[in-house]
Structures are given as structure tokens and as C-alpha cells.
Amino acid sequence: MLAWTVDHASPSHLSLREVPDPEPGPHDAVIEVRAFAPNHGDLESLPGTPGGAVPGWDASGVVVAEALDGTGPRLGQAVVSLGADGAWAQRRLVTAESVGIVPAGADLDVASVVPVAATSALRGLRRLGPVLGRRVLVLGGTSAVGLFAVQLAARSGAEVVATTRNPAARERLIELGAHEVVTSPSDLGGDVSGVLDLLGGSHLVRAFARLAPGGTLVALGHAAGEGERFAYGDLFGDAARHDRSLTTFFLGAEVDLGPDMTWLAREIHEGRLDPVVSAVRPWRELPDAFAAGVGRTYGKTVLTVG
Ligand SMILES: NC(=O)c1ccc[n+]([C@@H]2O[C@H](COP(=O)([O-])OP(=O)(O)OC[C@H]3O[C@@H](n4cnc5c(N)ncnc54)[C@H](OP(=O)(O)O)[C@@H]3O)[C@@H](O)[C@H]2O)c1
């Protein structure tokens, strides 16, 4: 089969090559990949990935061989799949635990955004507990994860505040459900009950200072690429700052993601969740798509596998 493999001799760290088909174990089904949607993290990890590896966390596709142990998706079923590698290829191994079912007739290109971006937003928000009637800050609202988080938090009844450095992105965030858009957590009037943080660094430190007692900050992303430095007193608890917590998050360690991915694929198909797709391109254009800004432009770029 053809696959994008890591090739450090190439300026993009990638080359499209003929590689052996993946060999399924008894618990593996095989999908023919229809589309994948690269993430900020995929791009960043390429220079440190061993040559010859087939990268890619998320893909959509159709089952062409069922698992021998009888588990997992059925032949011909359309799925979205999550895994630490192997997505940027014509075929990929999947297990019962790593797939969500895509509704019949759904657009498989669009569905490819579900596994990492949408599922991270959903699972990250759940860490905040019930948000109905509460004020929630999505720090990095224009990130791919943030664009889903804004929608899901608003649907859950939160009063959503989103951040962006770009005034031109304000309207899009409001359209997706944000009640308020600010440049920085320091611009917030009043406190928030929860923070979903896609930026890290000094943004995280400033957001933590705006947490109401009992509030949680989920450190999901680190797009700002800088460290966090708390000043003496920032972590004091008193009547106004009691019981605040900061927790880390890794999607790859979350369990039982299948039902959530299935739900997200259905929400997108039935028009209740905007898939925030900004471009759809043939997969042979992957290095050009990266050069054009996958991981830097707003929304997801989808690559379709011919
Ligand atoms: N923990 C996990 O399991 C997990 C899962 C998925 C993603 N992630 C992480 O989550 C983060 C977001 O991923 P993504 O793919 O959604 O990101 P993305 O689409 O590439 O978006 C990054 C956003 O960050 C903002 N930004 C970039 N540099 C910044 C800076 N120096 N200061 C302030 N804002 C800055 C930009 O917003 P503006 O230009 O509008 O300000 C941009 O929209 C990444 O760190 C990624 O690795 C983690």
C-alpha cells in the first residue's frame, strides 16, 4: 500500500512510499482509509519520530477485513479511528476500542476530524463537571480543539468565554456559541468556574488566577510553547480562592472512547455540531498543506485518500 512515512532527508520530514500492508493480529480489523485530519501535535512530533514510521492519529475509513476474534466493527461499516500512528496510509489496523461508528450516508471526509480534535474537547470539558449555568473559559478558542470546545460547552448550558489574539476571529467564535470573546484571561471581568486550556504558559497562569473557589483548570494543550511560572501567592487558598485545582490531560490515556466518537460523528452528520473544516485536499498534497498552515490556520484541513 501507499503511505506517508517519516523521511528526515525530506524538508517536510515525509515521503509518500510503497510500504507493506499492516498485519492484523486476532483483535484487529482493517480499514481502507478515506480521509485524515492532521493535528498541530502530529506536525510538531515529526522531527523526533523514527524514519520509516507511518504517522497520524486520526482517520476515517471503511472496514475491509473484520477482526478474527469476532470483535470490533463489521465488514463495510464506516468508522472513525484513533491511534498513536498509522493513519496516513491507504490501510490501517483498528480495534473495537479504537473506533466510533459513522452513520450511514455521512461524509467520511468531514468525519475524520472527530477522533482527536472533537473527542479531546468533549473529554476535556467533562473534567470540569456540570457546566450548566456556569461560566467556562476556553483558552485558545480558535484552536481546532477549542472550536469544538466552544460549541460543546455552550450546548451544555455554560456561559462560554473564548480567547483569541485575532480580532477577526471574534465573530466566528460567537457564531459557534461563545457569549464573550477576549484577548487574554486578564481581560475577563469576574471569575470563571472552569477553564479548558489549549495554550499553557503565561496564559495558564493568568487563567488560574481567575478561577472561582472549587473551580478546575484542565491543561489540555500547550500551543503557546512556553513554560508556566507561578508567583509566590498564586497558589494560596483563602475564602475567595479555596479548593481550585489544575489537572493534566492526555487523550491517548482516556478509555472507552468509542461511544463518544460515535456520538460526535452523528452530531456532525445531523448538523448539530460544526466540523470546523477549513480545507479538503488530496492526500498527495500533505506537505503543501502543512506548508500552507495545518496547525496554524483556524479549523481542520482534511486530506482525502484516493
Ligand atoms: N492532551 C491531549 O491529549 C491533546 C489532544 C489534542 C490536542 N492537544 C494539544 O492542544 C493544543 C491545541 O491543539 P490544536 O490542534 O487544536 O491547535 P491549533 O489548531 O494548532 O491552534 C492553536 C491555537 O493557539 C493559538 N496560539 C498559538 N500560539 C499562541 C501563542 N504563542 N500565544 C497565544 N495563543 C497562541 C492560536 O490562536 P489565535 O491565533 O486565535 O490566538 C491558534 O488558533 C496543542 O498544544 C495540542 O498539542 C493535546
The ligand as a Gaussian input file, in Angstrom:
#p B3LYP/6-31G(d) Opt

LIG

0 1
 N       -3.517000      16.476000      25.704000
 C       -4.038000      15.917000      24.609000
 O       -4.382000      14.741000      24.590000
 C       -4.213000      16.783000      23.408000
 C       -5.127000      16.413000      22.415000
 C       -5.294000      17.292000      21.330000
 C       -4.545000      18.460000      21.250000
 N       -3.654000      18.737000      22.227000
 C       -2.876000      19.993000      22.224000
 O       -3.812000      21.047000      22.260000
 C       -3.229000      22.212000      21.681000
 C       -4.166000      22.732000      20.616000
 O       -4.145000      21.831000      19.529000
 P       -4.897000      22.188000      18.171000
 O       -4.511000      21.180000      17.158000
 O       -6.330000      22.357000      18.497000
 O       -4.212000      23.617000      17.893000
 P       -4.253000      24.547000      16.640000
 O       -5.473000      24.254000      15.846000
 O       -2.936000      24.489000      16.001000
 O       -4.462000      26.024000      17.302000
 C       -3.547000      26.656000      18.116000
 C       -4.169000      27.996000      18.547000
 O       -3.378000      28.509000      19.569000
 C       -3.304000      29.907000      19.482000
 N       -1.879000      30.226000      19.689000
 C       -0.818000      29.727000      19.024000
 N        0.330000      30.236000      19.525000
 C       -0.025000      31.059000      20.528000
 C        0.712000      31.885000      21.431000
 N        2.030000      31.953000      21.404000
 N        0.007000      32.608000      22.334000
 C       -1.326000      32.554000      22.378000
 N       -2.075000      31.799000      21.529000
 C       -1.424000      31.061000      20.637000
 C       -3.811000      30.334000      18.123000
 O       -4.962000      31.154000      18.342000
 P       -5.103000      32.720000      17.936000
 O       -4.207000      32.959000      16.768000
 O       -6.557000      32.873000      17.617000
 O       -4.746000      33.466000      19.165000
 C       -4.233000      29.010000      17.453000
 O       -5.547000      29.041000      16.974000
 C       -1.858000      21.754000      21.139000
 O       -0.881000      22.073000      22.102000
 C       -2.014000      20.262000      21.013000
 O       -0.786000      19.583000      21.027000
 C       -3.474000      17.940000      23.304000

